[in-house]
Amino acid sequence: MEELVKKIEELSAAFLKDAKAQVTNGNKAAGQRARKNSLEIEKLTKEFRKVSIEAAKK
């Protein structure tokens, strides 16, 4: 679960960086990267939820 949290943390940082670049500079490529990262974050948070529920059952 620690590795999963670390991946989410890394992707979140990359997402914020790219999202800010799109908002402040109008960087379209950064916006595309941010959207891609948001999808990956969504997948990982769903996986985290599963793992977390299983860990809570033990």
Distance bins in CASP14 RR format, pairs under 12 A and 6 or more apart:
PFRMAT RR
TARGET T0000
AUTHOR 0000-0000-0000
RMODE 2
METHOD distances of the structure
MODEL  1
1 7 0 0 0 0 0 1 0 0 0 0 0
1 8 0 0 0 0 0 1 0 0 0 0 0
1 44 0 0 0 0 0 1 0 0 0 0 0
1 47 0 0 0 0 1 0 0 0 0 0 0
1 48 1 0 0 1 0 0 0 0 0 0 0
1 49 0 0 0 0 0 1 0 0 0 0 0
1 50 0 0 0 0 0 1 0 0 0 0 0
1 51 1 0 1 0 0 0 0 0 0 0 0
1 52 1 0 0 1 0 0 0 0 0 0 0
1 53 0 0 0 0 0 1 0 0 0 0 0
1 54 0 0 0 0 1 0 0 0 0 0 0
1 55 1 0 0 1 0 0 0 0 0 0 0
1 56 0 0 0 0 0 1 0 0 0 0 0
1 58 0 0 0 0 0 1 0 0 0 0 0
2 8 0 0 0 0 0 1 0 0 0 0 0
2 9 0 0 0 0 0 1 0 0 0 0 0
2 48 0 0 0 0 0 1 0 0 0 0 0
2 51 0 0 0 0 0 1 0 0 0 0 0
2 52 0 0 0 0 0 1 0 0 0 0 0
2 55 0 0 0 0 0 1 0 0 0 0 0
3 9 0 0 0 0 0 1 0 0 0 0 0
3 10 0 0 0 0 0 1 0 0 0 0 0
3 44 0 0 0 0 0 1 0 0 0 0 0
3 47 0 0 0 0 0 1 0 0 0 0 0
3 48 0 0 0 0 0 1 0 0 0 0 0
3 51 0 0 0 0 0 1 0 0 0 0 0
4 10 0 0 0 0 0 1 0 0 0 0 0
4 11 0 0 0 0 0 1 0 0 0 0 0
4 41 0 0 0 0 0 1 0 0 0 0 0
4 43 0 0 0 0 0 1 0 0 0 0 0
4 44 1 0 0 1 0 0 0 0 0 0 0
4 45 0 0 0 0 1 0 0 0 0 0 0
4 46 0 0 0 0 0 1 0 0 0 0 0
4 47 1 0 0 1 0 0 0 0 0 0 0
4 48 1 0 1 0 0 0 0 0 0 0 0
4 49 0 0 0 0 0 1 0 0 0 0 0
4 50 0 0 0 0 1 0 0 0 0 0 0
4 51 1 0 0 1 0 0 0 0 0 0 0
4 52 0 0 0 0 1 0 0 0 0 0 0
4 55 0 0 0 0 0 1 0 0 0 0 0
5 11 0 0 0 0 0 1 0 0 0 0 0
5 12 0 0 0 0 0 1 0 0 0 0 0
5 41 0 0 0 0 0 1 0 0 0 0 0
5 44 0 0 0 0 1 0 0 0 0 0 0
5 45 0 0 0 0 0 1 0 0 0 0 0
5 47 0 0 0 0 0 1 0 0 0 0 0
5 48 1 0 0 1 0 0 0 0 0 0 0
5 51 0 0 0 0 1 0 0 0 0 0 0
5 52 0 0 0 0 1 0 0 0 0 0 0
5 55 0 0 0 0 0 1 0 0 0 0 0
6 12 0 0 0 0 0 1 0 0 0 0 0
6 13 0 0 0 0 0 1 0 0 0 0 0
6 44 0 0 0 0 0 1 0 0 0 0 0
6 48 0 0 0 0 0 1 0 0 0 0 0
7 13 0 0 0 0 0 1 0 0 0 0 0
7 14 0 0 0 0 0 1 0 0 0 0 0
7 37 0 0 0 0 0 1 0 0 0 0 0
7 40 0 0 0 0 1 0 0 0 0 0 0
7 41 0 0 0 0 1 0 0 0 0 0 0
7 43 0 0 0 0 0 1 0 0 0 0 0
7 44 1 0 1 0 0 0 0 0 0 0 0
7 45 0 0 0 0 0 1 0 0 0 0 0
7 47 0 0 0 0 1 0 0 0 0 0 0
7 48 0 0 0 0 1 0 0 0 0 0 0
8 14 0 0 0 0 0 1 0 0 0 0 0
8 15 0 0 0 0 0 1 0 0 0 0 0
8 37 0 0 0 0 0 1 0 0 0 0 0
8 38 0 0 0 0 0 1 0 0 0 0 0
8 40 0 0 0 0 1 0 0 0 0 0 0
8 41 1 0 0 1 0 0 0 0 0 0 0
8 42 0 0 0 0 0 1 0 0 0 0 0
8 43 0 0 0 0 1 0 0 0 0 0 0
8 44 1 0 1 0 0 0 0 0 0 0 0
8 45 1 0 0 1 0 0 0 0 0 0 0
8 46 0 0 0 0 0 1 0 0 0 0 0
8 47 0 0 0 0 1 0 0 0 0 0 0
8 48 1 0 0 1 0 0 0 0 0 0 0
8 49 0 0 0 0 0 1 0 0 0 0 0
8 51 0 0 0 0 0 1 0 0 0 0 0
8 52 0 0 0 0 0 1 0 0 0 0 0
9 15 0 0 0 0 0 1 0 0 0 0 0
9 16 0 0 0 0 0 1 0 0 0 0 0
9 41 0 0 0 0 1 0 0 0 0 0 0
9 44 0 0 0 0 1 0 0 0 0 0 0
9 45 0 0 0 0 0 1 0 0 0 0 0
9 48 0 0 0 0 0 1 0 0 0 0 0
10 16 0 0 0 0 0 1 0 0 0 0 0
10 17 0 0 0 0 0 1 0 0 0 0 0
10 37 0 0 0 0 1 0 0 0 0 0 0
10 40 0 0 0 0 0 1 0 0 0 0 0
10 41 0 0 0 0 1 0 0 0 0 0 0
10 44 0 0 0 0 1 0 0 0 0 0 0
11 17 0 0 0 0 0 1 0 0 0 0 0
11 18 0 0 0 0 0 1 0 0 0 0 0
11 19 0 0 0 0 0 1 0 0 0 0 0
11 33 0 0 0 0 0 1 0 0 0 0 0
11 34 0 0 0 0 0 1 0 0 0 0 0
11 36 0 0 0 0 1 0 0 0 0 0 0
11 37 1 0 1 0 0 0 0 0 0 0 0
11 38 0 0 0 0 1 0 0 0 0 0 0
11 39 0 0 0 0 1 0 0 0 0 0 0
11 40 1 0 1 0 0 0 0 0 0 0 0
11 41 1 0 1 0 0 0 0 0 0 0 0
11 42 0 0 0 0 1 0 0 0 0 0 0
11 43 0 0 0 0 1 0 0 0 0 0 0
11 44 1 0 0 1 0 0 0 0 0 0 0
11 45 0 0 0 0 1 0 0 0 0 0 0
11 48 0 0 0 0 0 1 0 0 0 0 0
12 18 0 0 0 0 0 1 0 0 0 0 0
12 19 0 0 0 0 0 1 0 0 0 0 0
12 34 0 0 0 0 0 1 0 0 0 0 0
12 37 1 0 0 1 0 0 0 0 0 0 0
12 38 0 0 0 0 1 0 0 0 0 0 0
12 40 0 0 0 0 0 1 0 0 0 0 0
12 41 1 0 0 1 0 0 0 0 0 0 0
12 42 0 0 0 0 0 1 0 0 0 0 0
12 44 0 0 0 0 1 0 0 0 0 0 0
12 45 0 0 0 0 1 0 0 0 0 0 0
13 19 0 0 0 0 0 1 0 0 0 0 0
13 20 0 0 0 0 0 1 0 0 0 0 0
13 34 0 0 0 0 0 1 0 0 0 0 0
13 37 0 0 0 0 1 0 0 0 0 0 0
13 41 0 0 0 0 0 1 0 0 0 0 0
14 20 0 0 0 0 0 1 0 0 0 0 0
14 21 0 0 0 0 0 1 0 0 0 0 0
14 30 0 0 0 0 0 1 0 0 0 0 0
14 31 0 0 0 0 0 1 0 0 0 0 0
14 33 1 0 0 1 0 0 0 0 0 0 0
14 34 0 0 0 0 1 0 0 0 0 0 0
14 35 0 0 0 0 0 1 0 0 0 0 0
14 36 0 0 0 0 1 0 0 0 0 0 0
14 37 1 0 1 0 0 0 0 0 0 0 0
14 38 0 0 0 0 0 1 0 0 0 0 0
14 40 0 0 0 0 1 0 0 0 0 0 0
14 41 0 0 0 0 1 0 0 0 0 0 0
15 21 0 0 0 0 0 1 0 0 0 0 0
15 22 0 0 0 0 0 1 0 0 0 0 0
15 30 0 0 0 0 0 1 0 0 0 0 0
15 31 0 0 0 0 1 0 0 0 0 0 0
15 32 0 0 0 0 0 1 0 0 0 0 0
15 33 0 0 0 0 1 0 0 0 0 0 0
15 34 1 0 1 0 0 0 0 0 0 0 0
15 35 0 0 0 0 1 0 0 0 0 0 0
15 36 0 0 0 0 1 0 0 0 0 0 0
15 37 1 0 1 0 0 0 0 0 0 0 0
15 38 1 0 1 0 0 0 0 0 0 0 0
15 39 0 0 0 0 0 1 0 0 0 0 0
15 40 0 0 0 0 1 0 0 0 0 0 0
15 41 1 0 0 1 0 0 0 0 0 0 0
15 42 0 0 0 0 0 1 0 0 0 0 0
15 44 0 0 0 0 0 1 0 0 0 0 0
16 22 0 0 0 0 0 1 0 0 0 0 0
16 23 0 0 0 0 0 1 0 0 0 0 0
16 24 0 0 0 0 0 1 0 0 0 0 0
16 30 0 0 0 0 0 1 0 0 0 0 0
16 31 0 0 0 0 0 1 0 0 0 0 0
16 33 0 0 0 0 0 1 0 0 0 0 0
16 34 0 0 0 0 1 0 0 0 0 0 0
16 37 0 0 0 0 1 0 0 0 0 0 0
16 38 0 0 0 0 0 1 0 0 0 0 0
16 41 0 0 0 0 0 1 0 0 0 0 0
17 23 0 0 0 0 0 1 0 0 0 0 0
17 24 0 0 0 0 0 1 0 0 0 0 0
17 25 0 0 0 0 0 1 0 0 0 0 0
17 27 0 0 0 0 0 1 0 0 0 0 0
17 30 1 0 0 1 0 0 0 0 0 0 0
17 31 0 0 0 0 0 1 0 0 0 0 0
17 33 0 0 0 0 1 0 0 0 0 0 0
17 34 0 0 0 0 1 0 0 0 0 0 0
17 37 0 0 0 0 1 0 0 0 0 0 0
18 24 0 0 0 0 0 1 0 0 0 0 0
18 25 0 0 0 0 0 1 0 0 0 0 0
18 26 0 0 0 0 0 1 0 0 0 0 0
18 27 1 0 0 1 0 0 0 0 0 0 0
18 28 0 0 0 0 0 1 0 0 0 0 0
18 29 0 0 0 0 1 0 0 0 0 0 0
18 30 1 0 1 0 0 0 0 0 0 0 0
18 31 1 0 1 0 0 0 0 0 0 0 0
18 32 0 0 0 0 1 0 0 0 0 0 0
18 33 1 0 1 0 0 0 0 0 0 0 0
18 34 1 1 0 0 0 0 0 0 0 0 0
18 35 0 0 0 0 1 0 0 0 0 0 0
18 36 0 0 0 0 1 0 0 0 0 0 0
18 37 1 0 0 1 0 0 0 0 0 0 0
18 38 0 0 0 0 1 0 0 0 0 0 0
18 41 0 0 0 0 0 1 0 0 0 0 0
19 25 0 0 0 0 0 1 0 0 0 0 0
19 26 0 0 0 0 0 1 0 0 0 0 0
19 27 0 0 0 0 1 0 0 0 0 0 0
19 30 1 0 0 1 0 0 0 0 0 0 0
19 31 1 0 0 1 0 0 0 0 0 0 0
19 32 0 0 0 0 0 1 0 0 0 0 0
19 33 0 0 0 0 1 0 0 0 0 0 0
19 34 1 0 1 0 0 0 0 0 0 0 0
19 35 0 0 0 0 1 0 0 0 0 0 0
19 36 0 0 0 0 0 1 0 0 0 0 0
19 37 0 0 0 0 1 0 0 0 0 0 0
19 38 0 0 0 0 1 0 0 0 0 0 0
19 41 0 0 0 0 0 1 0 0 0 0 0
20 26 0 0 0 0 0 1 0 0 0 0 0
20 27 0 0 0 0 1 0 0 0 0 0 0
20 30 0 0 0 0 1 0 0 0 0 0 0
20 31 0 0 0 0 1 0 0 0 0 0 0
20 33 0 0 0 0 0 1 0 0 0 0 0
20 34 0 0 0 0 1 0 0 0 0 0 0
21 27 1 0 1 0 0 0 0 0 0 0 0
21 28 0 0 0 0 1 0 0 0 0 0 0
21 29 0 0 0 0 1 0 0 0 0 0 0
21 30 1 1 0 0 0 0 0 0 0 0 0
21 31 1 0 0 1 0 0 0 0 0 0 0
21 32 0 0 0 0 0 1 0 0 0 0 0
21 33 0 0 0 0 1 0 0 0 0 0 0
21 34 0 0 0 0 1 0 0 0 0 0 0
22 28 1 0 0 1 0 0 0 0 0 0 0
22 29 0 0 0 0 1 0 0 0 0 0 0
22 30 1 0 1 0 0 0 0 0 0 0 0
22 31 1 1 0 0 0 0 0 0 0 0 0
22 32 0 0 0 0 1 0 0 0 0 0 0
22 33 0 0 0 0 1 0 0 0 0 0 0
22 34 1 0 0 1 0 0 0 0 0 0 0
22 35 0 0 0 0 1 0 0 0 0 0 0
22 37 0 0 0 0 0 1 0 0 0 0 0
22 38 0 0 0 0 0 1 0 0 0 0 0
23 30 0 0 0 0 1 0 0 0 0 0 0
23 31 0 0 0 0 1 0 0 0 0 0 0
23 34 0 0 0 0 1 0 0 0 0 0 0
24 30 0 0 0 0 1 0 0 0 0 0 0
24 31 0 0 0 0 0 1 0 0 0 0 0
25 31 0 0 0 0 0 1 0 0 0 0 0
26 32 0 0 0 0 0 1 0 0 0 0 0
26 34 0 0 0 0 0 1 0 0 0 0 0
27 33 0 0 0 0 1 0 0 0 0 0 0
27 34 0 0 0 0 1 0 0 0 0 0 0
28 34 0 0 0 0 0 1 0 0 0 0 0
28 35 0 0 0 0 0 1 0 0 0 0 0
29 35 0 0 0 0 0 1 0 0 0 0 0
29 36 0 0 0 0 0 1 0 0 0 0 0
30 36 0 0 0 0 0 1 0 0 0 0 0
30 37 0 0 0 0 0 1 0 0 0 0 0
31 37 0 0 0 0 1 0 0 0 0 0 0
31 38 0 0 0 0 1 0 0 0 0 0 0
32 38 0 0 0 0 0 1 0 0 0 0 0
32 39 0 0 0 0 0 1 0 0 0 0 0
33 39 0 0 0 0 0 1 0 0 0 0 0
33 40 0 0 0 0 0 1 0 0 0 0 0
34 40 0 0 0 0 0 1 0 0 0 0 0
34 41 0 0 0 0 0 1 0 0 0 0 0
35 41 0 0 0 0 0 1 0 0 0 0 0
35 42 0 0 0 0 0 1 0 0 0 0 0
36 42 0 0 0 0 0 1 0 0 0 0 0
36 43 0 0 0 0 0 1 0 0 0 0 0
37 43 0 0 0 0 0 1 0 0 0 0 0
37 44 0 0 0 0 0 1 0 0 0 0 0
38 44 0 0 0 0 0 1 0 0 0 0 0
38 45 0 0 0 0 0 1 0 0 0 0 0
39 45 0 0 0 0 0 1 0 0 0 0 0
39 46 0 0 0 0 0 1 0 0 0 0 0
40 46 0 0 0 0 0 1 0 0 0 0 0
40 47 0 0 0 0 0 1 0 0 0 0 0
41 47 0 0 0 0 0 1 0 0 0 0 0
41 48 0 0 0 0 0 1 0 0 0 0 0
42 48 0 0 0 0 0 1 0 0 0 0 0
42 49 0 0 0 0 0 1 0 0 0 0 0
43 49 0 0 0 0 0 1 0 0 0 0 0
43 50 0 0 0 0 0 1 0 0 0 0 0
44 50 0 0 0 0 0 1 0 0 0 0 0
44 51 0 0 0 0 0 1 0 0 0 0 0
44 52 0 0 0 0 0 1 0 0 0 0 0
45 51 0 0 0 0 0 1 0 0 0 0 0
45 52 0 0 0 0 1 0 0 0 0 0 0
46 52 0 0 0 0 0 1 0 0 0 0 0
46 53 0 0 0 0 0 1 0 0 0 0 0
47 53 0 0 0 0 0 1 0 0 0 0 0
47 54 0 0 0 0 0 1 0 0 0 0 0
48 54 0 0 0 0 0 1 0 0 0 0 0
48 55 0 0 0 0 0 1 0 0 0 0 0
49 55 0 0 0 0 0 1 0 0 0 0 0
49 56 0 0 0 0 0 1 0 0 0 0 0
50 56 0 0 0 0 0 1 0 0 0 0 0
50 57 0 0 0 0 0 1 0 0 0 0 0
51 57 0 0 0 0 0 1 0 0 0 0 0
51 58 0 0 0 0 0 1 0 0 0 0 0
52 58 0 0 0 0 0 1 0 0 0 0 0
END
